[in-house]
Amino acid sequence: MSIKIQNFRKIKPAVIVVIFLLPLLFTYIRDSYDWEGDTALLLEQAENIATGKPFYQSNFIYNSDFPILSPQYYPPLTPLLFSSIYIFFGHNIAAYLILESILFFLSGILFFLIFKRYLNEIISLIITILLVYNQFIFNTKLELMSDVPFLFFLMFFFLIYDEDLYKLKKIKILILALIAVIALQTRSLGYAIPITVSLLFFYEIIKIKTLKNLEKGKLNAVILSFLIFISSTIIFWIFFKLIFPSPLNGLSLYTNQFKSTSLQTILNNCSLYTNIFLDVIASPLANWVILKIIVRYSFLFITVVGLIKLFSKSKFQLPLIFTFVYIAVIIVYPYHSAGVRGLMPVIPFLIIMFIVGFEEVINLIRLRFLKYSAIGIFLFSEILIAGKGQYYVYKRVQQFPPELKSKEIAEAFSVIKGKVSKDKIIECSFPRAISFYTGRKSYTSINQASDSVYFNDWKRFNTSYIFISEKYSLSSDKLFTAKMANKKIKLLWQNRTYKLYKIQK
């Protein structure tokens, strides 16, 4: 009887986590979606895979002068996941969102299992629930993007990884290598994983300073980290050369965006991602500016304390190295509009650092009353953040534009298909949507480009049409400038929001 009770106690926190996470599978499943940008290109690639076309095939024209808008195409694993939905249900938005919700639910469970390695089980349970229902993290469940699939595979990689590397068996090495490549093929920033594994390999070599240190465990740690890296490289080559061959070599798909990196980009991103992390863990306190500053930067200090504490712990080596590598990558990465989605893969590890630091600070408080009061206030504030965040999520979903059902955009796409032949090229601010919904060729000129650059793009891309929106267009001002410069432009069609112009040649 005592054994059964003991076993029940062991599984109880896990059961509680699953119960609290179950609503993730059902909430906010809708049948409409914002029709622009990344999602359009991902769904177009999914359709290509499902119908046997090259996954990268698209009428979206990549503007090499404006690389931060989008890569030429996305890594194939997220479209591959979406293609399984397309095969059975077509472009069913609700089905796509159910798939995202399942992966988000599983990611939440993986959070708990990873937290348990470094934190108390009850604390892991509480932090997991608060994290997945945090407004900023929960919002990713509402998006048809590569972020949730990438998060799932990344957390799966760290769950399987064993800090005692010499305990890893050959099959586990292959599984780790495969998951690393899958994560890399799911999102461009996934190359932080092979960089991390290679750095771990060199770190293990540095630790072996003398022949006396060539113990079996340490030697195996070097060999096995090297094997994971080599296996990942081989599997990556197989993916790109045999299964999903594409015009770009493997690295070009991941590095083109860095062409526009600058010192200002790095400084801006340092500030941006620091504030994003503090938004996740600290109450906004919008009406209490001084208190807001004190709380937020106290939390940042506590996270640094946790980082220092964990730095010496060998079992946190890989997550720590990955966190440093990934943050270094997104800091120099010129695209920053992703917001919390950019930082999300390392937020669980930053949370671990914060909790360890918080425990260190709390342990300095001698009086029990003050200690438990501090813990209570912190938990209460985090529950408020999660609760308030869910209210904002609800409000956002209520206001979500049913763009796929919008008569205006449907009319605009229909006009484009009727008036623009397939060999003509359109300049607009959402070329990936034009490609997906109309099958017409389209590109975007760089935002805030000079008039000479903008008009030179007309010649460079042999532009025939301009499609603008009063709400979304990057080219409205340029179009006005073109009119003033006596450029021959004819208005072909318009409704309340959209206009289609033809360039007279």
N, C-alpha and C positions, 0 to 999 in steps of 0.2 A: 504493500500500500504506500509506504514511504517513498519507494522508487517511482511509483506512478505520479505522486504529487511533485517529486523533484523534477521529473521529466516535463510535467505540465508547466512548472515554473520556468523551465528553460525555453519552452516555445511560446509562452504567453506574450512577451514583448513583440515577437515577430508577428503573432496573430493580430495583436492590436494595431501594428503598423499596417498590415494588409487591410484590416477593416477600415481604418481611417483613409487609406489610399484608394479604396474601391470607388468612391464618387468620381475619381479622375477619369474612369472609364466611360462615364455617362454624361458628364456636365459639358454644356456649351457645344454640343454636336449640332451643327447647322448645315444647311444645304446651299449656302452662298458664300462667296469669298471675294476679297479685294482682288481685282483682275490684273493688277500691275506687276512688273518687276520680276523678282527672283522666282516666284511661284510659277509664272507663265513659262519661263525657260525650263524649270524642273519638270513641269507637266508635259511640255513638248518633248523633252528628252525621254520621259517615261513612255510616251506614246511611240516614239521611235523604237525603243527597245522591244516593246510589246508587238510591234508590227514588223520587226525584222530589219529596220533601217539602222544605219550607223547612229550610235547614240548621240553624237555631237551635231548631227545634221540640223540646220536651222536657217531661216531667212533673216535672222538677227545678224546684222553686220557689225562686227567688232571694230570700234574706233580706237586704234592704238594710242591716240593722243588723249583719250579719256578712259584709261584702264580701270579706274576705281568704280565706274558705273557697274561693271560686271565683267567676269572672265568671259572668254569666248564660249565656253561651255563649262558646266559643273562636273566634278568627278562623278563617275557613273553609279555609285552604290545607292544613293538616295533615289535617283530616277528608277533604278532597278527595283527598289522596294515599292515605289509608287506604280510601277508597271504591273505588279501582281494585282493591284486593285483595278487598273485599267482593263486588264484582260477579262475580268469577270463583271465589272460594273461600269466600264467606260470612265469618263471624267466625272465621277460621282464625288462631290465635295464632302458629303457626310461620311462616305466610306474612307476617304483619305484622312479625315480628321479622327475617325475611330482608330485607324492604324497609328497615327501620331499619339493618341491618348493611351493606347496599349503600351507603346514604347516609353511614354512618360511615366506610366504606372510602374513598369518594370524598373525604370531608372530610379524611382523613389525607393523601391525595395533594395536596389543595389546601394543607394546612399546609406541606408540603415546598416547593411552588412559591412560596408567599408568603415562607417563611423565606429562600429563595434570593435574594430581592430585597435582603435586608438583612444576611445572614450568609454566611459561607463555605459552599460547597456540602457539604463533608464534615460540617461542624458541623450544617448543616440536616438532613442525612440522619439523624445520630445523635439530634438533638433530636426530630425527627418520630417516630421509632420509640419513643423513651423516653416521649414525650408520649401517644401513642395507647394505649400499654400501661400507662400510669400508672393505678393503681387507681381514682382519683377520676374521671378522664376516661372510662376504659373502662366504668365502671358505667353510663354513659348509654346504652351500646349495649344494655343489658339492659332498658331501660325503653321502654314504648310511650307516648311523650310527644312534644311538639312540639320538644324541645331539639335533637335531631340534625338534623331537616329545617331548622330555623332556622340551625343552625351551618353546614350545607352551603351554603345560599343566601347567607349572610353572607360566607363565605370566597370564594364565587364572585364576589360583588360586588367584594371587594377585589382579587381576582386580575385581573378585567377592567379595573378602574379604573387609569388611567395618571396618574402624578404630573405628567407634562408635559401638562397639560390641553389645551393648544392642539393636541396631536397627536390628540385624540379626534375621530373622525368622527361624523356625524349618527347613523348606525346604532348606534354604540357608546353614544351618549348615550341613545337609546331603550332599548337593552338594559340599561344601568345603571339607568335609571328603572324599568323593568319588574322587574328583580331586587330593587330596593329595595322596591317595593310588595309583591312576593311574600314577601319576608322579613317585612315589616310584617304581612302577612295570615297569616303562619305562626305568629307568636308575639306576644303583646301588647307585650312590651318592644321589639319591632322598630321602634317609633316613634323610637328613638334614631338610626336611619339618616337619615330626613329632617331631623331636628334637626341632625345632624352636617353634612349637605350645605348646609343653610341657614347654619350657622355658618362653613363654609368660604367660602361666597359673601361674607359680611361680612368675613371675614379677608382675602380677596383685595382687597376694596375698600379696607380700611384700609392695605394695603401700597402702594396707589397714592396717594402723598402729593402728587405734583406732576405737571404735564403731561408732564414729561420722562420720567416712569416709565410713560407710556401706550404701552409697547411692544406690539407685536402679541401676544406671548406672554402678557403680564400682562393685557391687555385681554380676550383670548380666555378666559383662566382665569376671569375674573369672569363673562363672558357664559355660558360653558359650565357653570359650577357653578350659575348661576341657571337655565339651561335644564334641567339634571338635576332640580333642585328642582321647577320648574313641571311638567315632564313627569311626575314622580312623583305630584304632587298630582292631575293630570288622570286618570292611570291609577287612582289610589286611588279617586277619585270614581266612575269607571266600574265598578270592582269592587263598591263598596258600594251604588251606586244601581241598576245595571243587571244585573250578573251575580249578586251575592249580597246582595240587599236584605234589611234586617233592621229590627226595631223601634227599635233604638238608632241614633243618628247615629254617624258614624265614630269620633269622639273619645270618646264616652261609654263605649264598649266597653273603652277603654284607660285611662281615668282614674278610674273608680268606686272602685277599690281604694285610691286615695290619700286617701280621706276619713278613714281611721283613722291617718294618719301623725302622729307626734309627735316631739318632740326626743329622747325616750328611744329611739324606733325608729331614728332616725338614728345615735345613739351606739352602740346595740347592733349595727347593721348595719356600721358602720365597723370595729368589733372583729371581727365575724363574718367578713367578707370578707377582711380582712387575714390572719386565721388560716387561712382556706380556701386562699388563694394560697400561703401558707407551707407548708401541708400538701402541696400539689401538688409543690413544688420542693424541700422540705427533708425529710430523714428524720425521722420522729416521735421517735426516740431516747427512748422512753417511760421507760426506766430511768435516764436520765442527765439530770436536770432542768436543771442548770446548763449543761451542754454543749448541750442542746436550745435553751435560750434564746439562748445565744451564736450558734449556727449559724443559727437562724431569723431573728434580727434582723440578723445580718451579711448574710444573703441579701436582706433587705428594704432595707438600706442600698445593697447592690450594684445592686438594681433601680432605686433612686432615682438612682444615678450614671448608669445607662444611660438613664434618662428624660432627665436633663439633657443627656447627650451627643447624644441623638436629637432634642432639642427644636429645635436649629438646622438640622436636615436637612430640606430641603423635601420630599424624597421620602417622608418618614414623616408628613407633615402630617395626612392624612385618618385613618389608623389611630390617631394620637395624639389627635386631636379626638374620634373615636368612643370611644376608651377613656375619656377624661374624661367625656364625655356619658353613656355607658352606666353607669359606676361611680356617677356622680351620681344617676342614675335608680334604681338598685337600692339605693342607700343610703337614699333617702327612701321606697322602696317598702316597705309594711308587712309584706308576706309574705316570710318568710325561711326557711321549711322546705325550700325547694328545695336549699339547701346549695350544693355546687359547681356544680350545674346553673345557678344564678343567675349565677355569675361566668364560666362556661365560654366565652361568646362573645368575651371579651376576654383570656382566658388566653394564646392564641398571641401576642398583642401584648405582654403583660406578660412572657412568656418571652423575646421579642426584646429587650426592655429589659434583662432580667436578663443575658442572654448578652453584650450590648454592654457592660454595666457590669462583668461578670466579666472580659472582655477588657481593659478599662481598668485594673482592679485588678491583674490578672496582669502586665500590661506594666510595672507599677511594681517588680516583683520582678526584680532584676538577675541573680541566680544562676540559671543554666539548670536546675540540679538541683531547686531549690526551686520554680521555675516549673512544670516538668513534673510534679513530685510533687503540687502543688496541683491541676493539671488532672486527673491520674490519680485522686486521691482523690475529686474531685468526680464524675467519670464513674462510678467504682466505686460511690459512694454512690447515684447516680441509678439505676444498673442494679439495685442491691439494692432500692431503693424499688419499681421496676417489678416485679421478681421477687416480692417479698413481697406486693405489691398483687395480683398475679395469683393468688397462693395464697389470699388473702382472698376474691377474686372467685369462685374455684372453690368454696370453703367456703360462700359465700353462696348460690350457685346450687344446691348440694346440699341446702341447707335451705329452698329457695324453696317456700313453701306452694302446693300445687296447688289453690288456692281454687276455681277453676272446676269442679274435679272433687270438691270436698269434699261429702260426703253431708250434713253439717250445714247448710251454707249453701244447698245445693240444696233441701233439705227446707224451710228457712225461706222461700226465695223461692216455693216451691210453695204453702206455707200462705198466704202473703200474697196470692198470686193467687187462691186459693180463698176466703179469708175477707174480703178487703177489696175492695169494689166500686171501680170506676174513678173515681167522683166523690168518694171520700173521701180525706182527707189524712193522711199519716203523718209524725210527727216522729221523726227518727233522726239518727245522726251520719254516715251515708254516703248522703245523699239521691240523689246522682247514680247510684249503683249500684242503688238501689231503682227509680229511673226506668227505667234501661236494662234490667235483668233481669226486672222485674215489670210495667212499664208503669203503675205507680201513682204518684200525686202525693206528693211528699215534700219536706221542708225540714229545716234544722238551726237550732236556737236557738244564740245566741252562747255560746261556751265561757265558763264561769265567770260567767254572767249571774246577776243577783240573782233571787231567787224571784219577785218581782213581774214582772220582765221575762220570765222563763221562762213563767209562767202567762198573762201578757198575750199572748204569742205563740200560746198555745192559742186564745185568742179571735180574735186578729188573723188567723190562718190557718184558723180554723174546724177545728181539729185533731180527728180522730176516733180515731187510733191512735198508739201509741208502740211503736217497734221498737228494742230495745236488745241490745247484745252485752256480755258481761262483759269482753271484751278491748278493744273499740273505742269503746264508748259514751261520749259526753260528757254524757249525761243520766241516768246511773244514780243519782247522788247526788240530783238534782232529783226523780227518780221516788220515791225514798225519802222526800224532804221532802213530796212530794204525798200519799203514804200517811199520813204523820204529820199532815198538815193535813186529813185526812178527805176528800180528794178521791175522787170515785167512779171508781175504776179497777179494771177486771176483767182478770185474767190469762186470755187466750184459749188460749195455746199456748206451749210451751217445749221446748227440748232442752238439751244440756249447755252450749251457748254462747249461744244466742239466745232472746229472749223477745218475745212480741207481746202488748201490752196494749190494751184498748179503753177509751176515756174515756166513762163513762156520763153522758149529758146529760139 
